[in-house]
């Protein structure tokens, strides 16, 4: 029986390691596709927000990078 399900490839947000050891995770899985998020930068503060709701998911040191996960979850 064929499977006709759409695979979900969530985004990964990549954050730099913290200055005091490993305070920040290197990668965090986000539930939506990479196109659903926006990265902003104001001076030294980087942010990741959900575009349709404006919800802030991350605000802090950067650089911050969004990538599409190479595997479905």
CORVEN-V377923 format. One record per backbone hydrogen bond with DSSP energy under -1.0 kcal/mol. NH is the residue of the N-H (numbers start at 1). CO is the residue of the C=O. If there is no record, write none. Layout:
BEGIN
NH:CO
NH:CO
END
This chain:
BEGIN
11:32
12:67
13:28
14:65
15:26
28:13
30:11
36:33
37:34
38:49
40:47
42:45
45:42
46:60
47:40
48:58
49:38
50:55
51:36
54:50
57:48
58:48
60:46
65:14
67:12
69:10
73:8
END
